[in-house]
């Protein structure tokens, strides 16, 4: 440390610019769990609706998914195939629900793979 005069005061600071804590890694971007599970909850609420024909269900599912597309893509969630049409969309929606549940339930999503076992407590 060294003091250096600047105008009418003496400022104290490190002479060489060194990093204070060289062992720390840069911060890791944390997933937005509120957004992820909010989207999953909205999909679940849609799935619990009863009494819809296959055609109506396909139309409503497409409308519902289009409203969630931006939030899901920002979080890296699996996306529904919007190219399917008609009854095919209802079947594709059901397959996508299985993919979404699998994606949310996979324990390898957190912590990131690049973290080593020594950095986590407990391992």
Secondary structure, 3 states (H helix, E strand, C coil): CEEEEECCEEEEECCCCCCCCCCCCCCCCCCCHHHHHHHHHHHHHHHCCCCCCHHHHHHHHHHHHHHHHHHHHHCCCCCCCCCCCCHHHHHHHHHHHHHHHHHHHCHHHCCCCCCCHHHCCCC
